[in-house]
Amino acid sequence: MLKLIKEISKMSRVAGTKQCNLIRDVFTKKLKALGYKTKFQRISFIGWKVIEKPEIKINGESVKVLPVLWSGSGKIQGILKVEASIQSKFIKDQHIYNIITKNNSKKKIVVCAHYDSILNSPGANDNVSGVSALIEVAKINKNIQYIFYKKGIDIIHFSSSPYKFCHTPQQ
């Protein structure tokens, strides 16, 4: 599992990009090698591309930042002056692909994790470790031949987790 994490964490995998699709294909091949039938769920969405790196100044001092779609939380006391600028553009007609393995059991367990990452991040913890764990679950599940609490398992690798506001009704 660690070998897979190291292999995939070499590049950023932003949803809808060529790099993300390469990683999608890696996971699909691994699942097929284990004997799973996979299908892609293709979803259109509007993505974005950074034209210039963002600039942020806090109390007049420049701060090194990367463009992301989420932020942490914390407590700030006193007066804080923040100036920010970022140039980006929306890209229509991008596509993401969920990788789905299904079984026909009426009772089932669904395990899933996202395989994309935020911009400029290798995403080892967010979330290559999660999708690598799914591959391990797939291996174990194949070895015990669906005896997993007398239920089947659907395994889903999905994309576009950082684009919370871009999700479509299909996801």
TILO-342424 format. One record per atom (N, C-alpha, C): atom name; x, y, z. Coordinates in Angstrom, 3 decimals. Example, Ala and Ser with C-alpha at 12.3 -4.5 7.8 and 13.67 -1.06 7.14 Angstrom:
<nodes>
(node "N", (13.190, -5.690, 7.800))
(node "CA", (12.300, -4.500, 7.800))
(node "C", (13.200, -3.300, 7.800))
(node "N", (12.850, -2.250, 7.080))
(node "CA", (13.670, -1.060, 7.140))
(node "C", (12.900, 0.030, 7.870))
</nodes>
This chain:
<nodes>
(node "N", (0.821, -1.190, 0.000))
(node "CA", (0.000, 0.000, 0.000))
(node "C", (0.868, 1.257, 0.000))
(node "N", (1.945, 1.246, 0.774))
(node "CA", (2.827, 2.410, 0.837))
(node "C", (3.448, 2.702, -0.525))
(node "N", (3.777, 1.648, -1.271))
(node "CA", (4.345, 1.823, -2.609))
(node "C", (3.359, 2.576, -3.513))
(node "N", (2.088, 2.213, -3.442))
(node "CA", (1.062, 2.880, -4.237))
(node "C", (0.910, 4.338, -3.817))
(node "N", (0.920, 4.593, -2.518))
(node "CA", (0.811, 5.970, -2.020))
(node "C", (1.966, 6.810, -2.543))
(node "N", (3.190, 6.279, -2.473))
(node "CA", (4.361, 7.023, -2.956))
(node "C", (4.273, 7.279, -4.452))
(node "N", (3.820, 6.276, -5.201))
(node "CA", (3.710, 6.398, -6.662))
(node "C", (2.732, 7.497, -7.065))
(node "N", (1.588, 7.512, -6.442))
(node "CA", (0.534, 8.440, -6.839))
(node "C", (0.753, 9.843, -6.282))
(node "N", (1.453, 9.957, -5.174))
(node "CA", (1.674, 11.264, -4.549))
(node "C", (2.753, 12.083, -5.242))
(node "N", (3.227, 11.641, -6.376))
(node "CA", (4.273, 12.384, -7.091))
(node "C", (3.722, 13.612, -7.820))
(node "N", (2.414, 13.674, -8.010))
(node "CA", (1.850, 14.792, -8.752))
(node "C", (0.505, 15.218, -8.185))
(node "N", (0.186, 16.467, -8.417))
(node "CA", (-1.111, 17.009, -8.056))
(node "C", (-2.158, 16.414, -9.001))
(node "N", (-3.363, 16.166, -8.500))
(node "CA", (-4.411, 15.537, -9.302))
(node "C", (-5.710, 16.333, -9.177))
(node "N", (-5.731, 17.516, -9.726))
(node "CA", (-6.920, 18.359, -9.632))
(node "C", (-8.023, 17.754, -10.505))
(node "N", (-9.234, 17.743, -9.981))
(node "CA", (-10.377, 17.150, -10.698))
(node "C", (-10.487, 17.705, -12.108))
(node "N", (-10.710, 16.804, -13.057))
(node "CA", (-10.904, 17.209, -14.444))
(node "C", (-9.630, 17.369, -15.253))
(node "N", (-8.453, 17.173, -14.620))
(node "CA", (-7.195, 17.364, -15.341))
(node "C", (-6.658, 16.040, -15.874))
(node "N", (-5.693, 16.154, -16.774))
(node "CA", (-5.042, 14.974, -17.351))
(node "C", (-4.406, 14.117, -16.248))
(node "N", (-3.763, 14.764, -15.260))
(node "CA", (-3.119, 14.038, -14.167))
(node "C", (-4.139, 13.239, -13.362))
(node "N", (-5.298, 13.827, -13.131))
(node "CA", (-6.339, 13.132, -12.375))
(node "C", (-6.832, 11.914, -13.164))
(node "N", (-6.967, 12.070, -14.472))
(node "CA", (-7.416, 10.946, -15.301))
(node "C", (-6.369, 9.834, -15.356))
(node "N", (-5.084, 10.187, -15.312))
(node "CA", (-4.034, 9.163, -15.267))
(node "C", (-4.160, 8.317, -13.999))
(node "N", (-4.401, 8.975, -12.883))
(node "CA", (-4.547, 8.266, -11.613))
(node "C", (-5.828, 7.437, -11.610))
(node "N", (-6.891, 7.969, -12.194))
(node "CA", (-8.134, 7.204, -12.345))
(node "C", (-7.849, 5.878, -13.038))
(node "N", (-7.037, 5.945, -14.103))
(node "CA", (-6.705, 4.734, -14.860))
(node "C", (-5.861, 3.749, -14.048))
(node "N", (-4.984, 4.264, -13.174))
(node "CA", (-4.175, 3.393, -12.307))
(node "C", (-5.099, 2.583, -11.396))
(node "N", (-6.057, 3.262, -10.757))
(node "CA", (-6.969, 2.557, -9.852))
(node "C", (-7.883, 1.590, -10.602))
(node "N", (-8.315, 1.979, -11.791))
(node "CA", (-9.161, 1.098, -12.589))
(node "C", (-8.415, -0.189, -12.948))
(node "N", (-7.161, -0.073, -13.356))
(node "CA", (-6.348, -1.252, -13.702))
(node "C", (-6.156, -2.154, -12.491))
(node "N", (-5.930, -1.552, -11.328))
(node "CA", (-5.729, -2.352, -10.118))
(node "C", (-7.003, -3.124, -9.761))
(node "N", (-8.143, -2.481, -9.880))
(node "CA", (-9.406, -3.163, -9.585))
(node "C", (-9.683, -4.275, -10.592))
(node "N", (-9.418, -4.014, -11.868))
(node "CA", (-9.631, -5.038, -12.901))
(node "C", (-8.681, -6.216, -12.699))
(node "N", (-7.437, -5.931, -12.273))
(node "CA", (-6.471, -7.006, -12.011))
(node "C", (-6.943, -7.914, -10.872))
(node "N", (-7.754, -7.361, -9.973))
(node "CA", (-8.320, -8.157, -8.876))
(node "C", (-9.589, -8.884, -9.294))
(node "N", (-10.016, -8.685, -10.539))
(node "CA", (-11.196, -9.377, -11.039))
(node "C", (-12.495, -8.597, -10.927))
(node "N", (-12.431, -7.337, -10.545))
(node "CA", (-13.643, -6.528, -10.436))
(node "C", (-14.031, -5.962, -11.793))
(node "N", (-15.329, -5.896, -12.040))
(node "CA", (-15.842, -5.190, -13.206))
(node "C", (-16.047, -3.750, -12.769))
(node "N", (-15.534, -2.828, -13.565))
(node "CA", (-15.660, -1.418, -13.203))
(node "C", (-16.421, -0.679, -14.284))
(node "N", (-17.015, 0.429, -13.878))
(node "CA", (-17.611, 1.323, -14.867))
(node "C", (-17.313, 2.745, -14.430))
(node "N", (-17.284, 3.638, -15.411))
(node "CA", (-17.075, 5.044, -15.126))
(node "C", (-18.425, 5.754, -15.113))
(node "N", (-18.573, 6.638, -14.156))
(node "CA", (-19.710, 7.544, -14.151))
(node "C", (-19.145, 8.902, -14.563))
(node "N", (-19.449, 9.339, -15.766))
(node "CA", (-18.923, 10.601, -16.301))
(node "C", (-19.842, 11.740, -15.897))
(node "N", (-19.256, 12.771, -15.321))
(node "CA", (-20.029, 13.911, -14.837))
(node "C", (-19.407, 15.190, -15.377))
(node "N", (-20.228, 16.055, -15.948))
(node "CA", (-19.763, 17.359, -16.419))
(node "C", (-19.815, 18.350, -15.265))
(node "N", (-18.839, 19.220, -15.226))
(node "CA", (-18.849, 20.260, -14.206))
(node "C", (-18.048, 21.462, -14.692))
(node "N", (-18.191, 22.549, -13.995))
(node "CA", (-17.411, 23.747, -14.313))
(node "C", (-16.261, 23.800, -13.337))
(node "N", (-15.050, 23.745, -13.854))
(node "CA", (-13.862, 23.810, -13.025))
(node "C", (-13.253, 25.195, -13.090))
(node "N", (-12.026, 25.315, -12.636))
(node "CA", (-11.343, 26.592, -12.709))
(node "C", (-9.859, 26.374, -12.890))
(node "N", (-9.222, 27.375, -13.420))
(node "CA", (-7.785, 27.335, -13.651))
(node "C", (-7.178, 28.625, -13.124))
(node "N", (-6.109, 28.495, -12.380))
(node "CA", (-5.423, 29.669, -11.851))
(node "C", (-4.543, 30.254, -12.943))
(node "N", (-4.706, 31.531, -13.206))
(node "CA", (-3.884, 32.210, -14.211))
(node "C", (-2.616, 32.757, -13.565))
(node "N", (-2.766, 33.366, -12.397))
(node "CA", (-1.626, 33.878, -11.636))
(node "C", (-1.724, 33.373, -10.211))
(node "N", (-0.561, 33.135, -9.589))
(node "CA", (-0.582, 32.717, -8.184))
(node "C", (-1.232, 33.815, -7.342))
(node "N", (-1.950, 33.432, -6.318))
(node "CA", (-2.600, 34.440, -5.476))
(node "C", (-1.588, 35.219, -4.640))
(node "N", (-1.983, 36.416, -4.323))
(node "CA", (-1.170, 37.250, -3.431))
(node "C", (-2.029, 37.611, -2.232))
(node "N", (-1.471, 37.444, -1.052))
(node "CA", (-2.179, 37.828, 0.166))
(node "C", (-1.223, 38.605, 1.052))
(node "N", (-1.733, 39.686, 1.591))
(node "CA", (-0.982, 40.468, 2.571))
(node "C", (-1.812, 40.511, 3.846))
(node "N", (-1.157, 40.216, 4.948))
(node "CA", (-1.803, 40.315, 6.252))
(node "C", (-1.049, 41.363, 7.047))
(node "N", (-1.774, 42.372, 7.440))
(node "CA", (-1.184, 43.526, 8.132))
(node "C", (0.017, 44.075, 7.373))
(node "N", (-0.115, 44.126, 6.029))
(node "CA", (0.915, 44.728, 5.189))
(node "C", (2.046, 43.797, 4.783))
(node "N", (2.119, 42.594, 5.355))
(node "CA", (3.191, 41.659, 5.018))
(node "C", (2.682, 40.588, 4.070))
(node "N", (3.459, 40.338, 2.994))
(node "CA", (3.085, 39.288, 2.045))
(node "C", (3.192, 37.927, 2.704))
(node "N", (2.249, 37.062, 2.389))
(node "CA", (2.201, 35.713, 2.928))
(node "C", (2.196, 34.743, 1.752))
(node "N", (3.043, 33.710, 1.827))
(node "CA", (3.071, 32.703, 0.777))
(node "C", (1.816, 31.836, 0.887))
(node "N", (1.059, 31.750, -0.214))
(node "CA", (-0.169, 30.972, -0.221))
(node "C", (-0.281, 30.192, -1.524))
(node "N", (-1.123, 29.202, -1.484))
(node "CA", (-1.476, 28.441, -2.680))
(node "C", (-2.974, 28.575, -2.886))
(node "N", (-3.424, 28.556, -4.135))
(node "CA", (-4.870, 28.653, -4.355))
(node "C", (-5.552, 27.345, -3.982))
(node "N", (-6.488, 27.419, -3.069))
(node "CA", (-7.282, 26.260, -2.680))
(node "C", (-8.726, 26.709, -2.530))
(node "N", (-9.614, 25.757, -2.432))
(node "CA", (-11.030, 26.078, -2.325))
(node "C", (-11.573, 25.906, -0.920))
(node "N", (-10.713, 25.725, 0.047))
(node "CA", (-11.158, 25.565, 1.413))
(node "C", (-10.182, 26.310, 2.307))
(node "N", (-10.554, 26.525, 3.530))
(node "CA", (-9.645, 27.170, 4.469))
(node "C", (-9.829, 26.554, 5.837))
(node "N", (-8.822, 26.699, 6.648))
(node "CA", (-8.897, 26.201, 8.011))
(node "C", (-9.642, 27.184, 8.888))
(node "N", (-9.763, 26.849, 10.139))
(node "CA", (-10.419, 27.749, 11.074))
(node "C", (-9.462, 28.054, 12.207))
(node "N", (-9.747, 29.069, 12.930))
(node "CA", (-8.902, 29.442, 14.051))
(node "C", (-9.421, 30.700, 14.703))
(node "N", (-8.738, 31.121, 15.754))
(node "CA", (-9.168, 32.290, 16.502))
(node "C", (-8.147, 33.406, 16.285))
(node "N", (-8.635, 34.586, 15.974))
(node "CA", (-7.773, 35.754, 15.786))
(node "C", (-8.253, 36.840, 16.721))
(node "N", (-7.318, 37.410, 17.437))
(node "CA", (-7.671, 38.511, 18.330))
(node "C", (-7.065, 39.797, 17.781))
(node "N", (-7.782, 40.890, 17.945))
(node "CA", (-7.279, 42.169, 17.486))
(node "C", (-7.789, 42.501, 16.096))
(node "N", (-7.165, 43.511, 15.495))
(node "CA", (-7.561, 43.962, 14.164))
(node "C", (-6.669, 43.285, 13.141))
(node "N", (-7.287, 42.760, 12.122))
(node "CA", (-6.557, 42.066, 11.073))
(node "C", (-6.964, 42.674, 9.736))
(node "N", (-5.984, 43.154, 8.998))
(node "CA", (-6.247, 43.714, 7.675))
(node "C", (-5.720, 42.725, 6.644))
(node "N", (-6.614, 42.237, 5.799))
(node "CA", (-6.237, 41.249, 4.786))
(node "C", (-6.513, 41.819, 3.404))
(node "N", (-5.508, 41.755, 2.531))
(node "CA", (-5.666, 42.125, 1.126))
(node "C", (-5.352, 40.875, 0.309))
(node "N", (-6.227, 40.546, -0.626))
(node "CA", (-5.999, 39.341, -1.423))
(node "C", (-6.344, 39.596, -2.880))
(node "N", (-5.608, 38.943, -3.758))
(node "CA", (-5.951, 38.979, -5.179))
(node "C", (-5.569, 37.648, -5.808))
(node "N", (-6.419, 37.213, -6.700))
(node "CA", (-6.150, 35.983, -7.446))
(node "C", (-6.829, 36.123, -8.799))
(node "N", (-6.130, 35.696, -9.819))
(node "CA", (-6.716, 35.709, -11.154))
(node "C", (-6.916, 34.270, -11.589))
(node "N", (-8.153, 33.953, -11.877))
(node "CA", (-8.459, 32.616, -12.345))
(node "C", (-9.597, 32.709, -13.344))
(node "N", (-9.854, 31.609, -14.021))
(node "CA", (-10.980, 31.594, -14.944))
(node "C", (-11.717, 30.275, -14.795))
(node "N", (-13.015, 30.333, -15.048))
(node "CA", (-13.819, 29.127, -15.016))
(node "C", (-13.661, 28.400, -16.346))
(node "N", (-13.670, 27.089, -16.293))
(node "CA", (-13.551, 26.267, -17.488))
(node "C", (-14.812, 25.422, -17.591))
(node "N", (-15.571, 25.656, -18.655))
(node "CA", (-16.798, 24.880, -18.862))
(node "C", (-16.455, 23.549, -19.507))
(node "N", (-17.382, 22.651, -19.415))
(node "CA", (-17.297, 21.351, -20.095))
(node "C", (-16.121, 20.502, -19.648))
(node "N", (-15.748, 20.595, -18.376))
(node "CA", (-14.776, 19.643, -17.850))
(node "C", (-15.539, 18.414, -17.396))
(node "N", (-14.806, 17.303, -17.292))
(node "CA", (-15.453, 16.067, -16.883))
(node "C", (-14.653, 15.399, -15.782))
(node "N", (-15.369, 14.816, -14.856))
(node "CA", (-14.763, 13.976, -13.836))
(node "C", (-15.349, 12.586, -13.997))
(node "N", (-14.658, 11.608, -13.439))
(node "CA", (-15.091, 10.229, -13.587))
(node "C", (-15.044, 9.530, -12.243))
(node "N", (-16.188, 9.026, -11.818))
(node "CA", (-16.216, 8.166, -10.653))
(node "C", (-15.985, 6.739, -11.139))
(node "N", (-15.202, 5.975, -10.392))
(node "CA", (-14.942, 4.577, -10.726))
(node "C", (-15.820, 3.746, -9.800))
(node "N", (-16.683, 2.932, -10.381))
(node "CA", (-17.655, 2.203, -9.576))
(node "C", (-17.544, 0.703, -9.836))
(node "N", (-17.446, -0.074, -8.763))
(node "CA", (-17.602, -1.532, -8.844))
(node "C", (-18.885, -1.839, -8.094))
(node "N", (-19.731, -2.633, -8.675))
(node "CA", (-21.023, -2.932, -8.056))
(node "C", (-21.221, -4.425, -7.941))
(node "N", (-22.028, -4.798, -6.988))
(node "CA", (-22.472, -6.190, -6.894))
(node "C", (-23.990, -6.178, -6.890))
(node "N", (-24.599, -7.325, -7.034))
(node "CA", (-26.058, -7.404, -7.139))
(node "C", (-26.748, -7.752, -5.829))
(node "N", (-26.026, -7.710, -4.738))
(node "CA", (-26.606, -8.037, -3.441))
(node "C", (-27.635, -6.982, -3.038))
(node "N", (-28.722, -7.425, -2.396))
(node "CA", (-29.717, -6.465, -1.914))
(node "C", (-29.195, -5.711, -0.699))
(node "N", (-28.412, -6.393, 0.110))
(node "CA", (-27.771, -5.743, 1.252))
(node "C", (-26.323, -5.512, 0.863))
(node "N", (-25.847, -4.304, 1.056))
(node "CA", (-24.485, -4.030, 0.649))
(node "C", (-23.840, -2.980, 1.537))
(node "N", (-22.555, -2.995, 1.487))
(node "CA", (-21.734, -1.993, 2.154))
(node "C", (-21.097, -1.169, 1.045))
(node "N", (-21.125, 0.142, 1.162))
(node "CA", (-20.490, 1.014, 0.184))
(node "C", (-19.273, 1.646, 0.848))
(node "N", (-18.111, 1.446, 0.233))
(node "CA", (-16.888, 2.100, 0.718))
(node "C", (-16.400, 3.013, -0.393))
(node "N", (-15.995, 4.221, -0.019))
(node "CA", (-15.596, 5.161, -1.057))
(node "C", (-14.548, 6.139, -0.529))
(node "N", (-13.828, 6.733, -1.473))
(node "CA", (-12.839, 7.767, -1.169))
(node "C", (-12.572, 8.534, -2.459))
(node "N", (-12.128, 9.775, -2.325))
(node "CA", (-11.822, 10.560, -3.526))
(node "C", (-10.356, 10.405, -3.904))
(node "N", (-10.087, 10.416, -5.205))
(node "CA", (-8.723, 10.205, -5.694))
(node "C", (-8.078, 11.473, -6.238))
(node "N", (-8.774, 12.585, -6.212))
(node "CA", (-8.176, 13.828, -6.685))
(node "C", (-7.504, 14.554, -5.527))
(node "N", (-6.833, 15.663, -5.836))
(node "CA", (-6.197, 16.478, -4.793))
(node "C", (-6.421, 17.942, -5.125))
(node "N", (-6.090, 18.802, -4.198))
(node "CA", (-6.172, 20.229, -4.474))
(node "C", (-4.941, 20.652, -5.269))
(node "N", (-5.005, 21.814, -5.853))
(node "CA", (-3.927, 22.346, -6.678))
(node "C", (-2.617, 22.431, -5.897))
(node "N", (-1.532, 22.044, -6.528))
(node "CA", (-0.182, 22.108, -5.958))
(node "C", (0.003, 21.231, -4.730))
(node "N", (-0.771, 20.190, -4.617))
(node "CA", (-0.650, 19.287, -3.483))
(node "C", (-0.532, 17.859, -3.986))
(node "N", (0.393, 17.083, -3.434))
(node "CA", (0.483, 15.681, -3.838))
(node "C", (-0.670, 14.844, -3.289))
(node "N", (-1.319, 15.341, -2.259))
(node "CA", (-2.505, 14.676, -1.742))
(node "C", (-2.269, 13.308, -1.127))
(node "N", (-1.124, 13.093, -0.494))
(node "CA", (-0.840, 11.786, 0.106))
(node "C", (-1.857, 11.458, 1.194))
(node "N", (-2.128, 12.407, 2.086))
(node "CA", (-3.125, 12.180, 3.130))
(node "C", (-4.527, 12.518, 2.654))
(node "N", (-4.624, 13.386, 1.684))
(node "CA", (-5.925, 13.836, 1.184))
(node "C", (-5.952, 13.653, -0.334))
(node "N", (-6.071, 12.490, -0.847))
(node "CA", (-6.591, 11.345, -0.148))
(node "C", (-6.057, 10.046, -0.762))
(node "N", (-4.794, 10.032, -1.163))
(node "CA", (-4.219, 8.799, -1.716))
(node "C", (-4.249, 7.686, -0.683))
(node "N", (-4.053, 8.012, 0.563))
(node "CA", (-4.094, 6.966, 1.593))
(node "C", (-5.485, 6.330, 1.645))
(node "N", (-6.528, 7.116, 1.458))
(node "CA", (-7.891, 6.587, 1.467))
(node "C", (-8.181, 5.681, 0.291))
(node "N", (-7.786, 6.098, -0.916))
(node "CA", (-8.077, 5.251, -2.082))
(node "C", (-7.170, 4.026, -2.115))
(node "N", (-5.974, 4.134, -1.559))
(node "CA", (-5.110, 2.956, -1.441))
(node "C", (-5.730, 1.944, -0.480))
(node "N", (-6.336, 2.454, 0.579))
(node "CA", (-7.034, 1.568, 1.516))
(node "C", (-8.206, 0.866, 0.826))
(node "N", (-8.868, 1.561, -0.102))
(node "CA", (-9.956, 0.921, -0.851))
(node "C", (-9.452, -0.251, -1.683))
(node "N", (-8.268, -0.100, -2.263))
(node "CA", (-7.676, -1.203, -3.035))
(node "C", (-7.421, -2.394, -2.099))
(node "N", (-6.940, -2.116, -0.877))
(node "CA", (-6.709, -3.190, 0.094))
(node "C", (-8.026, -3.850, 0.495))
(node "N", (-9.088, -3.059, 0.676))
(node "CA", (-10.418, -3.617, 0.977))
(node "C", (-10.863, -4.510, -0.177))
(node "N", (-10.612, -4.053, -1.409))
(node "CA", (-10.982, -4.857, -2.584))
(node "C", (-10.243, -6.194, -2.586))
(node "N", (-8.939, -6.173, -2.236))
(node "CA", (-8.157, -7.422, -2.181))
(node "C", (-8.726, -8.373, -1.127))
(node "N", (-8.971, -7.857, 0.058))
(node "CA", (-9.490, -8.679, 1.157))
(node "C", (-10.863, -9.222, 0.792))
(node "N", (-11.704, -8.361, 0.248))
(node "CA", (-13.056, -8.773, -0.121))
(node "C", (-13.030, -9.894, -1.158))
(node "N", (-12.125, -9.821, -2.127))
(node "CA", (-12.013, -10.881, -3.133))
(node "C", (-11.571, -12.192, -2.484))
(node "N", (-10.683, -12.096, -1.516))
(node "CA", (-10.175, -13.306, -0.858))
(node "C", (-11.208, -13.996, 0.017))
(node "N", (-12.143, -13.246, 0.564))
(node "CA", (-13.173, -13.885, 1.394))
(node "C", (-14.469, -14.103, 0.630))
(node "N", (-14.434, -13.848, -0.647))
(node "CA", (-15.526, -14.137, -1.572))
(node "C", (-16.886, -13.638, -1.091))
(node "N", (-16.971, -12.359, -0.824))
(node "CA", (-18.236, -11.699, -0.488))
(node "C", (-18.925, -12.232, 0.769))
(node "N", (-18.170, -12.758, 1.697))
(node "CA", (-18.766, -13.227, 2.955))
(node "C", (-18.834, -12.079, 3.962))
(node "N", (-18.480, -10.908, 3.558))
(node "CA", (-18.407, -9.736, 4.414))
(node "C", (-19.769, -9.480, 5.056))
(node "N", (-20.044, -10.099, 6.190))
(node "CA", (-21.312, -9.964, 6.903))
(node "C", (-22.500, -10.305, 6.016))
(node "N", (-22.319, -11.248, 5.111))
(node "CA", (-23.347, -11.676, 4.171))
(node "C", (-23.885, -10.528, 3.340))
(node "N", (-23.040, -9.568, 3.098))
(node "CA", (-23.411, -8.422, 2.275))
(node "C", (-22.376, -8.261, 1.183))
(node "N", (-22.774, -7.656, 0.106))
(node "CA", (-21.833, -7.330, -0.949))
(node "C", (-21.184, -5.985, -0.664))
(node "N", (-20.135, -5.694, -1.380))
(node "CA", (-19.457, -4.412, -1.218))
(node "C", (-19.404, -3.707, -2.561))
(node "N", (-19.832, -2.456, -2.576))
(node "CA", (-19.617, -1.577, -3.726))
(node "C", (-18.430, -0.696, -3.367))
(node "N", (-17.479, -0.597, -4.280))
(node "CA", (-16.288, 0.225, -4.053))
(node "C", (-16.337, 1.384, -5.039))
(node "N", (-16.246, 2.603, -4.521))
(node "CA", (-16.345, 3.779, -5.380))
(node "C", (-15.158, 4.694, -5.139))
(node "N", (-14.419, 4.981, -6.196))
(node "CA", (-13.374, 6.009, -6.188))
(node "C", (-13.994, 7.212, -6.898))
(node "N", (-14.101, 8.335, -6.214))
(node "CA", (-14.731, 9.474, -6.873))
(node "C", (-13.781, 10.660, -6.966))
(node "N", (-14.169, 11.597, -7.809))
(node "CA", (-13.354, 12.784, -8.057))
(node "C", (-14.178, 14.025, -7.748))
(node "N", (-13.522, 15.126, -7.618))
(node "CA", (-14.068, 16.480, -7.411))
(node "C", (-14.421, 16.800, -5.975))
(node "N", (-13.791, 16.156, -5.015))
(node "CA", (-14.127, 16.455, -3.622))
(node "C", (-13.863, 17.904, -3.228))
(node "N", (-12.784, 18.556, -3.711))
(node "CA", (-12.596, 19.945, -3.302))
(node "C", (-13.602, 20.901, -3.922))
(node "N", (-14.286, 20.474, -4.983))
(node "CA", (-15.222, 21.344, -5.675))
(node "C", (-16.617, 21.196, -5.100))
(node "N", (-16.746, 21.438, -3.823))
(node "CA", (-18.013, 21.213, -3.145))
(node "C", (-19.168, 21.966, -3.803))
(node "N", (-18.892, 23.155, -4.314))
(node "CA", (-19.958, 23.923, -4.916))
(node "C", (-20.183, 23.564, -6.380))
(node "N", (-19.378, 22.662, -6.931))
(node "CA", (-19.515, 22.267, -8.334))
(node "C", (-20.182, 20.913, -8.490))
(node "N", (-20.527, 20.242, -7.422))
(node "CA", (-21.127, 18.915, -7.542))
(node "C", (-22.439, 19.005, -8.298))
(node "N", (-22.758, 17.956, -8.963))
(node "CA", (-23.971, 17.913, -9.755))
(node "C", (-24.936, 16.924, -9.114))
(node "N", (-26.196, 16.932, -9.507))
(node "CA", (-27.153, 15.953, -8.965))
(node "C", (-26.764, 14.513, -9.271))
(node "N", (-25.882, 14.297, -10.274))
(node "CA", (-25.464, 12.946, -10.616))
(node "C", (-24.564, 12.332, -9.558))
(node "N", (-23.911, 13.143, -8.736))
(node "CA", (-22.954, 12.617, -7.769))
(node "C", (-23.608, 12.260, -6.470))
</nodes>
